[in-house]
Amino acid sequence: MSSLLLLTNALQPSTEVLPALGLLLHNVRVAPAEGPPSSTPPVPTSS
């Protein structure tokens, strides 16, 4: 069985955020869509 990670800030159960998840046999975990702030800003890349 596969595992899915649903990134959302919604407080509802995963099947209310994406109803089709209820049709799958996969293990669904929920995590916040935004991670903790990074300690350093991203470095811009030059083209």
ModelCIF file with pLDDT and N, C-alpha, C, O atoms, coordinates in Angstrom:
data_MODEL
#
_entry.id   MODEL 
#
_entity.id                         1 
_entity.type                       polymer 
_entity.pdbx_number_of_molecules   1 
#
_entity_poly.entity_id                      1 
_entity_poly.type                           'polypeptide(L)' 
_entity_poly.nstd_linkage                   no 
_entity_poly.nstd_monomer                   no 
_entity_poly.pdbx_seq_one_letter_code       MSSLLLLTNALQPSTEVLPALGLLLHNVRVAPAEGPPSSTPPVPTSS 
_entity_poly.pdbx_seq_one_letter_code_can   MSSLLLLTNALQPSTEVLPALGLLLHNVRVAPAEGPPSSTPPVPTSS 
_entity_poly.pdbx_strand_id                 A 
#
loop_
_entity_poly_seq.entity_id 
_entity_poly_seq.num 
_entity_poly_seq.mon_id 
_entity_poly_seq.hetero 
1 1  MET n 
1 2  SER n 
1 3  SER n 
1 4  LEU n 
1 5  LEU n 
1 6  LEU n 
1 7  LEU n 
1 8  THR n 
1 9  ASN n 
1 10 ALA n 
1 11 LEU n 
1 12 GLN n 
1 13 PRO n 
1 14 SER n 
1 15 THR n 
1 16 GLU n 
1 17 VAL n 
1 18 LEU n 
1 19 PRO n 
1 20 ALA n 
1 21 LEU n 
1 22 GLY n 
1 23 LEU n 
1 24 LEU n 
1 25 LEU n 
1 26 HIS n 
1 27 ASN n 
1 28 VAL n 
1 29 ARG n 
1 30 VAL n 
1 31 ALA n 
1 32 PRO n 
1 33 ALA n 
1 34 GLU n 
1 35 GLY n 
1 36 PRO n 
1 37 PRO n 
1 38 SER n 
1 39 SER n 
1 40 THR n 
1 41 PRO n 
1 42 PRO n 
1 43 VAL n 
1 44 PRO n 
1 45 THR n 
1 46 SER n 
1 47 SER n 
#
_struct_asym.id          A 
_struct_asym.entity_id   1 
#
loop_
_ma_qa_metric.id 
_ma_qa_metric.mode 
_ma_qa_metric.name 
_ma_qa_metric.software_group_id 
_ma_qa_metric.type 
1 global pLDDT . pLDDT 
2 local  pLDDT . pLDDT 
#
_ma_qa_metric_global.metric_id      1 
_ma_qa_metric_global.metric_value   81.89 
_ma_qa_metric_global.model_id       1 
_ma_qa_metric_global.ordinal_id     1 
#
loop_
_ma_qa_metric_local.label_asym_id 
_ma_qa_metric_local.label_comp_id 
_ma_qa_metric_local.label_seq_id 
_ma_qa_metric_local.metric_id 
_ma_qa_metric_local.metric_value 
_ma_qa_metric_local.model_id 
_ma_qa_metric_local.ordinal_id 
A MET 1  2 76.00 1 1  
A SER 2  2 87.00 1 2  
A SER 3  2 88.00 1 3  
A LEU 4  2 88.00 1 4  
A LEU 5  2 88.00 1 5  
A LEU 6  2 86.00 1 6  
A LEU 7  2 88.00 1 7  
A THR 8  2 87.00 1 8  
A ASN 9  2 87.00 1 9  
A ALA 10 2 85.00 1 10 
A LEU 11 2 84.00 1 11 
A GLN 12 2 84.00 1 12 
A PRO 13 2 85.00 1 13 
A SER 14 2 81.00 1 14 
A THR 15 2 83.00 1 15 
A GLU 16 2 86.00 1 16 
A VAL 17 2 84.00 1 17 
A LEU 18 2 85.00 1 18 
A PRO 19 2 88.00 1 19 
A ALA 20 2 88.00 1 20 
A LEU 21 2 84.00 1 21 
A GLY 22 2 85.00 1 22 
A LEU 23 2 88.00 1 23 
A LEU 24 2 85.00 1 24 
A LEU 25 2 88.00 1 25 
A HIS 26 2 86.00 1 26 
A ASN 27 2 88.00 1 27 
A VAL 28 2 87.00 1 28 
A ARG 29 2 88.00 1 29 
A VAL 30 2 87.00 1 30 
A ALA 31 2 86.00 1 31 
A PRO 32 2 87.00 1 32 
A ALA 33 2 84.00 1 33 
A GLU 34 2 81.00 1 34 
A GLY 35 2 69.00 1 35 
A PRO 36 2 68.00 1 36 
A PRO 37 2 69.00 1 37 
A SER 38 2 65.00 1 38 
A SER 39 2 71.00 1 39 
A THR 40 2 72.00 1 40 
A PRO 41 2 71.00 1 41 
A PRO 42 2 71.00 1 42 
A VAL 43 2 79.00 1 43 
A PRO 44 2 82.00 1 44 
A THR 45 2 81.00 1 45 
A SER 46 2 76.00 1 46 
A SER 47 2 63.00 1 47 
#
loop_
_atom_site.group_PDB 
_atom_site.id 
_atom_site.type_symbol 
_atom_site.label_atom_id 
_atom_site.label_alt_id 
_atom_site.label_comp_id 
_atom_site.label_asym_id 
_atom_site.label_entity_id 
_atom_site.label_seq_id 
_atom_site.pdbx_PDB_ins_code 
_atom_site.Cartn_x 
_atom_site.Cartn_y 
_atom_site.Cartn_z 
_atom_site.occupancy 
_atom_site.B_iso_or_equiv 
_atom_site.pdbx_formal_charge 
_atom_site.auth_seq_id 
_atom_site.auth_comp_id 
_atom_site.auth_asym_id 
_atom_site.auth_atom_id 
_atom_site.pdbx_PDB_model_num 
ATOM 1   N N  . MET A 1 1  ? 0.838   -1.168 0.000   1.00 76.00 ? 1  MET A N  1 
ATOM 2   C CA . MET A 1 1  ? 0.000   0.000  0.000   1.00 76.00 ? 1  MET A CA 1 
ATOM 3   C C  . MET A 1 1  ? 0.894   1.246  0.000   1.00 76.00 ? 1  MET A C  1 
ATOM 4   O O  . MET A 1 1  ? 1.917   1.288  0.685   1.00 76.00 ? 1  MET A O  1 
ATOM 5   N N  . SER A 1 2  ? 0.504   2.233  -0.758  1.00 87.00 ? 2  SER A N  1 
ATOM 6   C CA . SER A 1 2  ? 1.248   3.488  -0.850  1.00 87.00 ? 2  SER A CA 1 
ATOM 7   C C  . SER A 1 2  ? 0.781   4.474  0.211   1.00 87.00 ? 2  SER A C  1 
ATOM 8   O O  . SER A 1 2  ? -0.309  4.343  0.768   1.00 87.00 ? 2  SER A O  1 
ATOM 9   N N  . SER A 1 3  ? 1.619   5.452  0.476   1.00 88.00 ? 3  SER A N  1 
ATOM 10  C CA . SER A 1 3  ? 1.272   6.524  1.412   1.00 88.00 ? 3  SER A CA 1 
ATOM 11  C C  . SER A 1 3  ? 1.213   7.842  0.668   1.00 88.00 ? 3  SER A C  1 
ATOM 12  O O  . SER A 1 3  ? 2.012   8.090  -0.235  1.00 88.00 ? 3  SER A O  1 
ATOM 13  N N  . LEU A 1 4  ? 0.272   8.681  1.045   1.00 88.00 ? 4  LEU A N  1 
ATOM 14  C CA . LEU A 1 4  ? 0.139   10.013 0.463   1.00 88.00 ? 4  LEU A CA 1 
ATOM 15  C C  . LEU A 1 4  ? 0.313   11.047 1.569   1.00 88.00 ? 4  LEU A C  1 
ATOM 16  O O  . LEU A 1 4  ? -0.110  10.829 2.704   1.00 88.00 ? 4  LEU A O  1 
ATOM 17  N N  . LEU A 1 5  ? 0.933   12.166 1.236   1.00 88.00 ? 5  LEU A N  1 
ATOM 18  C CA . LEU A 1 5  ? 1.067   13.282 2.158   1.00 88.00 ? 5  LEU A CA 1 
ATOM 19  C C  . LEU A 1 5  ? 0.283   14.443 1.580   1.00 88.00 ? 5  LEU A C  1 
ATOM 20  O O  . LEU A 1 5  ? 0.611   14.942 0.503   1.00 88.00 ? 5  LEU A O  1 
ATOM 21  N N  . LEU A 1 6  ? -0.744  14.875 2.283   1.00 86.00 ? 6  LEU A N  1 
ATOM 22  C CA . LEU A 1 6  ? -1.587  15.985 1.852   1.00 86.00 ? 6  LEU A CA 1 
ATOM 23  C C  . LEU A 1 6  ? -1.123  17.234 2.575   1.00 86.00 ? 6  LEU A C  1 
ATOM 24  O O  . LEU A 1 6  ? -1.221  17.321 3.799   1.00 86.00 ? 6  LEU A O  1 
ATOM 25  N N  . LEU A 1 7  ? -0.612  18.211 1.817   1.00 88.00 ? 7  LEU A N  1 
ATOM 26  C CA . LEU A 1 7  ? -0.145  19.470 2.391   1.00 88.00 ? 7  LEU A CA 1 
ATOM 27  C C  . LEU A 1 7  ? -1.279  20.482 2.317   1.00 88.00 ? 7  LEU A C  1 
ATOM 28  O O  . LEU A 1 7  ? -1.643  20.934 1.232   1.00 88.00 ? 7  LEU A O  1 
ATOM 29  N N  . THR A 1 8  ? -1.836  20.836 3.472   1.00 87.00 ? 8  THR A N  1 
ATOM 30  C CA . THR A 1 8  ? -2.960  21.764 3.514   1.00 87.00 ? 8  THR A CA 1 
ATOM 31  C C  . THR A 1 8  ? -2.998  22.452 4.870   1.00 87.00 ? 8  THR A C  1 
ATOM 32  O O  . THR A 1 8  ? -2.534  21.913 5.874   1.00 87.00 ? 8  THR A O  1 
ATOM 33  N N  . ASN A 1 9  ? -3.552  23.635 4.877   1.00 87.00 ? 9  ASN A N  1 
ATOM 34  C CA . ASN A 1 9  ? -3.780  24.348 6.137   1.00 87.00 ? 9  ASN A CA 1 
ATOM 35  C C  . ASN A 1 9  ? -5.231  24.207 6.578   1.00 87.00 ? 9  ASN A C  1 
ATOM 36  O O  . ASN A 1 9  ? -5.639  24.812 7.569   1.00 87.00 ? 9  ASN A O  1 
ATOM 37  N N  . ALA A 1 10 ? -6.010  23.414 5.851   1.00 85.00 ? 10 ALA A N  1 
ATOM 38  C CA . ALA A 1 10 ? -7.412  23.201 6.196   1.00 85.00 ? 10 ALA A CA 1 
ATOM 39  C C  . ALA A 1 10 ? -7.517  22.388 7.476   1.00 85.00 ? 10 ALA A C  1 
ATOM 40  O O  . ALA A 1 10 ? -6.686  21.521 7.746   1.00 85.00 ? 10 ALA A O  1 
ATOM 41  N N  . LEU A 1 11 ? -8.547  22.678 8.260   1.00 84.00 ? 11 LEU A N  1 
ATOM 42  C CA . LEU A 1 11 ? -8.757  21.959 9.514   1.00 84.00 ? 11 LEU A CA 1 
ATOM 43  C C  . LEU A 1 11 ? -9.686  20.756 9.349   1.00 84.00 ? 11 LEU A C  1 
ATOM 44  O O  . LEU A 1 11 ? -9.859  19.976 10.285  1.00 84.00 ? 11 LEU A O  1 
ATOM 45  N N  . GLN A 1 12 ? -10.281 20.603 8.174   1.00 84.00 ? 12 GLN A N  1 
ATOM 46  C CA . GLN A 1 12 ? -11.189 19.495 7.918   1.00 84.00 ? 12 GLN A CA 1 
ATOM 47  C C  . GLN A 1 12 ? -10.406 18.198 7.698   1.00 84.00 ? 12 GLN A C  1 
ATOM 48  O O  . GLN A 1 12 ? -9.215  18.229 7.389   1.00 84.00 ? 12 GLN A O  1 
ATOM 49  N N  . PRO A 1 13 ? -11.080 17.064 7.859   1.00 85.00 ? 13 PRO A N  1 
ATOM 50  C CA . PRO A 1 13 ? -10.435 15.781 7.528   1.00 85.00 ? 13 PRO A CA 1 
ATOM 51  C C  . PRO A 1 13 ? -10.029 15.749 6.048   1.00 85.00 ? 13 PRO A C  1 
ATOM 52  O O  . PRO A 1 13 ? -10.610 16.452 5.220   1.00 85.00 ? 13 PRO A O  1 
ATOM 53  N N  . SER A 1 14 ? -9.043  14.938 5.735   1.00 81.00 ? 14 SER A N  1 
ATOM 54  C CA . SER A 1 14 ? -8.514  14.886 4.366   1.00 81.00 ? 14 SER A CA 1 
ATOM 55  C C  . SER A 1 14 ? -9.575  14.560 3.332   1.00 81.00 ? 14 SER A C  1 
ATOM 56  O O  . SER A 1 14 ? -9.500  15.059 2.209   1.00 81.00 ? 14 SER A O  1 
ATOM 57  N N  . THR A 1 15 ? -10.564 13.738 3.671   1.00 83.00 ? 15 THR A N  1 
ATOM 58  C CA . THR A 1 15 ? -11.595 13.390 2.698   1.00 83.00 ? 15 THR A CA 1 
ATOM 59  C C  . THR A 1 15 ? -12.556 14.540 2.429   1.00 83.00 ? 15 THR A C  1 
ATOM 60  O O  . THR A 1 15 ? -13.257 14.525 1.417   1.00 83.00 ? 15 THR A O  1 
ATOM 61  N N  . GLU A 1 16 ? -12.607 15.536 3.309   1.00 86.00 ? 16 GLU A N  1 
ATOM 62  C CA . GLU A 1 16 ? -13.428 16.720 3.031   1.00 86.00 ? 16 GLU A CA 1 
ATOM 63  C C  . GLU A 1 16 ? -12.656 17.720 2.187   1.00 86.00 ? 16 GLU A C  1 
ATOM 64  O O  . GLU A 1 16 ? -13.256 18.479 1.427   1.00 86.00 ? 16 GLU A O  1 
ATOM 65  N N  . VAL A 1 17 ? -11.330 17.733 2.310   1.00 84.00 ? 17 VAL A N  1 
ATOM 66  C CA . VAL A 1 17 ? -10.494 18.615 1.494   1.00 84.00 ? 17 VAL A CA 1 
ATOM 67  C C  . VAL A 1 17 ? -10.449 18.083 0.071   1.00 84.00 ? 17 VAL A C  1 
ATOM 68  O O  . VAL A 1 17 ? -10.614 18.844 -0.883  1.00 84.00 ? 17 VAL A O  1 
ATOM 69  N N  . LEU A 1 18 ? -10.232 16.806 -0.076  1.00 85.00 ? 18 LEU A N  1 
ATOM 70  C CA . LEU A 1 18 ? -10.192 16.139 -1.380  1.00 85.00 ? 18 LEU A CA 1 
ATOM 71  C C  . LEU A 1 18 ? -11.043 14.878 -1.284  1.00 85.00 ? 18 LEU A C  1 
ATOM 72  O O  . LEU A 1 18 ? -10.523 13.825 -0.915  1.00 85.00 ? 18 LEU A O  1 
ATOM 73  N N  . PRO A 1 19 ? -12.330 14.949 -1.602  1.00 88.00 ? 19 PRO A N  1 
ATOM 74  C CA . PRO A 1 19 ? -13.229 13.811 -1.413  1.00 88.00 ? 19 PRO A CA 1 
ATOM 75  C C  . PRO A 1 19 ? -12.770 12.514 -2.090  1.00 88.00 ? 19 PRO A C  1 
ATOM 76  O O  . PRO A 1 19 ? -13.075 11.425 -1.603  1.00 88.00 ? 19 PRO A O  1 
ATOM 77  N N  . ALA A 1 20 ? -12.050 12.617 -3.194  1.00 88.00 ? 20 ALA A N  1 
ATOM 78  C CA . ALA A 1 20 ? -11.598 11.409 -3.904  1.00 88.00 ? 20 ALA A CA 1 
ATOM 79  C C  . ALA A 1 20 ? -10.638 10.569 -3.058  1.00 88.00 ? 20 ALA A C  1 
ATOM 80  O O  . ALA A 1 20 ? -10.476 9.377  -3.316  1.00 88.00 ? 20 ALA A O  1 
ATOM 81  N N  . LEU A 1 21 ? -10.003 11.175 -2.053  1.00 84.00 ? 21 LEU A N  1 
ATOM 82  C CA . LEU A 1 21 ? -9.096  10.401 -1.193  1.00 84.00 ? 21 LEU A CA 1 
ATOM 83  C C  . LEU A 1 21 ? -9.836  9.301  -0.453  1.00 84.00 ? 21 LEU A C  1 
ATOM 84  O O  . LEU A 1 21 ? -9.237  8.288  -0.091  1.00 84.00 ? 21 LEU A O  1 
ATOM 85  N N  . GLY A 1 22 ? -11.117 9.483  -0.224  1.00 85.00 ? 22 GLY A N  1 
ATOM 86  C CA . GLY A 1 22 ? -11.917 8.457  0.440   1.00 85.00 ? 22 GLY A CA 1 
ATOM 87  C C  . GLY A 1 22 ? -12.072 7.207  -0.397  1.00 85.00 ? 22 GLY A C  1 
ATOM 88  O O  . GLY A 1 22 ? -12.409 6.148  0.133   1.00 85.00 ? 22 GLY A O  1 
ATOM 89  N N  . LEU A 1 23 ? -11.834 7.305  -1.692  1.00 88.00 ? 23 LEU A N  1 
ATOM 90  C CA . LEU A 1 23 ? -11.965 6.147  -2.582  1.00 88.00 ? 23 LEU A CA 1 
ATOM 91  C C  . LEU A 1 23 ? -10.683 5.324  -2.662  1.00 88.00 ? 23 LEU A C  1 
ATOM 92  O O  . LEU A 1 23 ? -10.696 4.201  -3.166  1.00 88.00 ? 23 LEU A O  1 
ATOM 93  N N  . LEU A 1 24 ? -9.593  5.870  -2.174  1.00 85.00 ? 24 LEU A N  1 
ATOM 94  C CA . LEU A 1 24 ? -8.307  5.187  -2.261  1.00 85.00 ? 24 LEU A CA 1 
ATOM 95  C C  . LEU A 1 24 ? -8.047  4.342  -1.023  1.00 85.00 ? 24 LEU A C  1 
ATOM 96  O O  . LEU A 1 24 ? -8.561  4.623  0.059   1.00 85.00 ? 24 LEU A O  1 
ATOM 97  N N  . LEU A 1 25 ? -7.250  3.315  -1.201  1.00 88.00 ? 25 LEU A N  1 
ATOM 98  C CA . LEU A 1 25 ? -6.858  2.477  -0.077  1.00 88.00 ? 25 LEU A CA 1 
ATOM 99  C C  . LEU A 1 25 ? -5.537  2.936  0.523   1.00 88.00 ? 25 LEU A C  1 
ATOM 100 O O  . LEU A 1 25 ? -4.993  2.278  1.411   1.00 88.00 ? 25 LEU A O  1 
ATOM 101 N N  . HIS A 1 26 ? -5.023  4.051  0.047   1.00 86.00 ? 26 HIS A N  1 
ATOM 102 C CA . HIS A 1 26 ? -3.733  4.563  0.492   1.00 86.00 ? 26 HIS A CA 1 
ATOM 103 C C  . HIS A 1 26 ? -3.815  5.112  1.909   1.00 86.00 ? 26 HIS A C  1 
ATOM 104 O O  . HIS A 1 26 ? -4.879  5.531  2.367   1.00 86.00 ? 26 HIS A O  1 
ATOM 105 N N  . ASN A 1 27 ? -2.689  5.104  2.588   1.00 88.00 ? 27 ASN A N  1 
ATOM 106 C CA . ASN A 1 27 ? -2.555  5.745  3.881   1.00 88.00 ? 27 ASN A CA 1 
ATOM 107 C C  . ASN A 1 27 ? -2.330  7.228  3.623   1.00 88.00 ? 27 ASN A C  1 
ATOM 108 O O  . ASN A 1 27 ? -1.378  7.593  2.933   1.00 88.00 ? 27 ASN A O  1 
ATOM 109 N N  . VAL A 1 28 ? -3.198  8.099  4.170   1.00 87.00 ? 28 VAL A N  1 
ATOM 110 C CA . VAL A 1 28 ? -3.102  9.537  3.925   1.00 87.00 ? 28 VAL A CA 1 
ATOM 111 C C  . VAL A 1 28 ? -2.671  10.236 5.215   1.00 87.00 ? 28 VAL A C  1 
ATOM 112 O O  . VAL A 1 28 ? -3.312  10.091 6.256   1.00 87.00 ? 28 VAL A O  1 
ATOM 113 N N  . ARG A 1 29 ? -1.580  10.991 5.132   1.00 88.00 ? 29 ARG A N  1 
ATOM 114 C CA . ARG A 1 29 ? -1.122  11.815 6.255   1.00 88.00 ? 29 ARG A CA 1 
ATOM 115 C C  . ARG A 1 29 ? -1.325  13.267 5.862   1.00 88.00 ? 29 ARG A C  1 
ATOM 116 O O  . ARG A 1 29 ? -1.241  13.614 4.684   1.00 88.00 ? 29 ARG A O  1 
ATOM 117 N N  . VAL A 1 30 ? -1.593  14.114 6.845   1.00 87.00 ? 30 VAL A N  1 
ATOM 118 C CA . VAL A 1 30 ? -1.824  15.537 6.600   1.00 87.00 ? 30 VAL A CA 1 
ATOM 119 C C  . VAL A 1 30 ? -0.741  16.326 7.316   1.00 87.00 ? 30 VAL A C  1 
ATOM 120 O O  . VAL A 1 30 ? -0.407  16.039 8.465   1.00 87.00 ? 30 VAL A O  1 
ATOM 121 N N  . ALA A 1 31 ? -0.190  17.330 6.624   1.00 86.00 ? 31 ALA A N  1 
ATOM 122 C CA . ALA A 1 31 ? 0.830   18.208 7.195   1.00 86.00 ? 31 ALA A CA 1 
ATOM 123 C C  . ALA A 1 31 ? 0.525   19.639 6.769   1.00 86.00 ? 31 ALA A C  1 
ATOM 124 O O  . ALA A 1 31 ? -0.136  19.858 5.754   1.00 86.00 ? 31 ALA A O  1 
ATOM 125 N N  . PRO A 1 32 ? 1.006   20.615 7.542   1.00 87.00 ? 32 PRO A N  1 
ATOM 126 C CA . PRO A 1 32 ? 0.771   22.016 7.166   1.00 87.00 ? 32 PRO A CA 1 
ATOM 127 C C  . PRO A 1 32 ? 1.388   22.339 5.811   1.00 87.00 ? 32 PRO A C  1 
ATOM 128 O O  . PRO A 1 32 ? 2.461   21.841 5.470   1.00 87.00 ? 32 PRO A O  1 
ATOM 129 N N  . ALA A 1 33 ? 0.700   23.175 5.045   1.00 84.00 ? 33 ALA A N  1 
ATOM 130 C CA . ALA A 1 33 ? 1.193   23.538 3.717   1.00 84.00 ? 33 ALA A CA 1 
ATOM 131 C C  . ALA A 1 33 ? 2.427   24.420 3.790   1.00 84.00 ? 33 ALA A C  1 
ATOM 132 O O  . ALA A 1 33 ? 3.249   24.416 2.874   1.00 84.00 ? 33 ALA A O  1 
ATOM 133 N N  . GLU A 1 34 ? 2.560   25.169 4.863   1.00 81.00 ? 34 GLU A N  1 
ATOM 134 C CA . GLU A 1 34 ? 3.718   26.045 5.019   1.00 81.00 ? 34 GLU A CA 1 
ATOM 135 C C  . GLU A 1 34 ? 4.621   25.488 6.102   1.00 81.00 ? 34 GLU A C  1 
ATOM 136 O O  . GLU A 1 34 ? 4.170   25.179 7.205   1.00 81.00 ? 34 GLU A O  1 
ATOM 137 N N  . GLY A 1 35 ? 5.877   25.366 5.786   1.00 69.00 ? 35 GLY A N  1 
ATOM 138 C CA . GLY A 1 35 ? 6.834   24.872 6.755   1.00 69.00 ? 35 GLY A CA 1 
ATOM 139 C C  . GLY A 1 35 ? 7.339   25.990 7.633   1.00 69.00 ? 35 GLY A C  1 
ATOM 140 O O  . GLY A 1 35 ? 6.927   27.140 7.481   1.00 69.00 ? 35 GLY A O  1 
ATOM 141 N N  . PRO A 1 36 ? 8.224   25.666 8.548   1.00 68.00 ? 36 PRO A N  1 
ATOM 142 C CA . PRO A 1 36 ? 8.793   26.709 9.396   1.00 68.00 ? 36 PRO A CA 1 
ATOM 143 C C  . PRO A 1 36 ? 9.655   27.652 8.562   1.00 68.00 ? 36 PRO A C  1 
ATOM 144 O O  . PRO A 1 36 ? 10.200  27.241 7.537   1.00 68.00 ? 36 PRO A O  1 
ATOM 145 N N  . PRO A 1 37 ? 9.787   28.905 8.982   1.00 69.00 ? 37 PRO A N  1 
ATOM 146 C CA . PRO A 1 37 ? 10.612  29.841 8.208   1.00 69.00 ? 37 PRO A CA 1 
ATOM 147 C C  . PRO A 1 37 ? 12.074  29.376 8.194   1.00 69.00 ? 37 PRO A C  1 
ATOM 148 O O  . PRO A 1 37 ? 12.583  28.840 9.179   1.00 69.00 ? 37 PRO A O  1 
ATOM 149 N N  . SER A 1 38 ? 12.718  29.593 7.075   1.00 65.00 ? 38 SER A N  1 
ATOM 150 C CA . SER A 1 38 ? 14.110  29.184 6.974   1.00 65.00 ? 38 SER A CA 1 
ATOM 151 C C  . SER A 1 38 ? 14.979  30.186 7.725   1.00 65.00 ? 38 SER A C  1 
ATOM 152 O O  . SER A 1 38 ? 14.604  31.348 7.880   1.00 65.00 ? 38 SER A O  1 
ATOM 153 N N  . SER A 1 39 ? 16.116  29.741 8.180   1.00 71.00 ? 39 SER A N  1 
ATOM 154 C CA . SER A 1 39 ? 16.991  30.627 8.947   1.00 71.00 ? 39 SER A CA 1 
ATOM 155 C C  . SER A 1 39 ? 17.762  31.574 8.036   1.00 71.00 ? 39 SER A C  1 
ATOM 156 O O  . SER A 1 39 ? 18.254  32.604 8.496   1.00 71.00 ? 39 SER A O  1 
ATOM 157 N N  . THR A 1 40 ? 17.875  31.245 6.758   1.00 72.00 ? 40 THR A N  1 
ATOM 158 C CA . THR A 1 40 ? 18.563  32.110 5.815   1.00 72.00 ? 40 THR A CA 1 
ATOM 159 C C  . THR A 1 40 ? 17.678  32.302 4.582   1.00 72.00 ? 40 THR A C  1 
ATOM 160 O O  . THR A 1 40 ? 16.998  31.369 4.155   1.00 72.00 ? 40 THR A O  1 
ATOM 161 N N  . PRO A 1 41 ? 17.685  33.504 4.011   1.00 71.00 ? 41 PRO A N  1 
ATOM 162 C CA . PRO A 1 41 ? 16.873  33.726 2.801   1.00 71.00 ? 41 PRO A CA 1 
ATOM 163 C C  . PRO A 1 41 ? 17.464  32.973 1.616   1.00 71.00 ? 41 PRO A C  1 
ATOM 164 O O  . PRO A 1 41 ? 18.663  32.697 1.589   1.00 71.00 ? 41 PRO A O  1 
ATOM 165 N N  . PRO A 1 42 ? 16.626  32.640 0.634   1.00 71.00 ? 42 PRO A N  1 
ATOM 166 C CA . PRO A 1 42 ? 17.140  31.939 -0.543  1.00 71.00 ? 42 PRO A CA 1 
ATOM 167 C C  . PRO A 1 42 ? 18.146  32.803 -1.308  1.00 71.00 ? 42 PRO A C  1 
ATOM 168 O O  . PRO A 1 42 ? 18.041  34.029 -1.322  1.00 71.00 ? 42 PRO A O  1 
ATOM 169 N N  . VAL A 1 43 ? 19.102  32.159 -1.932  1.00 79.00 ? 43 VAL A N  1 
ATOM 170 C CA . VAL A 1 43 ? 20.119  32.860 -2.712  1.00 79.00 ? 43 VAL A CA 1 
ATOM 171 C C  . VAL A 1 43 ? 19.598  33.021 -4.130  1.00 79.00 ? 43 VAL A C  1 
ATOM 172 O O  . VAL A 1 43 ? 19.244  32.032 -4.771  1.00 79.00 ? 43 VAL A O  1 
ATOM 173 N N  . PRO A 1 44 ? 19.542  34.269 -4.639  1.00 82.00 ? 44 PRO A N  1 
ATOM 174 C CA . PRO A 1 44 ? 19.052  34.465 -6.019  1.00 82.00 ? 44 PRO A CA 1 
ATOM 175 C C  . PRO A 1 44 ? 20.030  33.841 -7.020  1.00 82.00 ? 44 PRO A C  1 
ATOM 176 O O  . PRO A 1 44 ? 21.244  33.863 -6.821  1.00 82.00 ? 44 PRO A O  1 
ATOM 177 N N  . THR A 1 45 ? 19.490  33.303 -8.065  1.00 81.00 ? 45 THR A N  1 
ATOM 178 C CA . THR A 1 45 ? 20.324  32.718 -9.118  1.00 81.00 ? 45 THR A CA 1 
ATOM 179 C C  . THR A 1 45 ? 20.375  33.680 -10.281 1.00 81.00 ? 45 THR A C  1 
ATOM 180 O O  . THR A 1 45 ? 19.391  34.356 -10.582 1.00 81.00 ? 45 THR A O  1 
ATOM 181 N N  . SER A 1 46 ? 21.502  33.744 -10.923 1.00 76.00 ? 46 SER A N  1 
ATOM 182 C CA . SER A 1 46 ? 21.644  34.621 -12.081 1.00 76.00 ? 46 SER A CA 1 
ATOM 183 C C  . SER A 1 46 ? 21.437  33.819 -13.361 1.00 76.00 ? 46 SER A C  1 
ATOM 184 O O  . SER A 1 46 ? 21.788  32.641 -13.428 1.00 76.00 ? 46 SER A O  1 
ATOM 185 N N  . SER A 1 47 ? 20.871  34.457 -14.361 1.00 63.00 ? 47 SER A N  1 
ATOM 186 C CA . SER A 1 47 ? 20.574  33.782 -15.631 1.00 63.00 ? 47 SER A CA 1 
ATOM 187 C C  . SER A 1 47 ? 21.727  33.900 -16.591 1.00 63.00 ? 47 SER A C  1 
ATOM 188 O O  . SER A 1 47 ? 21.654  33.391 -17.710 1.00 63.00 ? 47 SER A O  1 
#
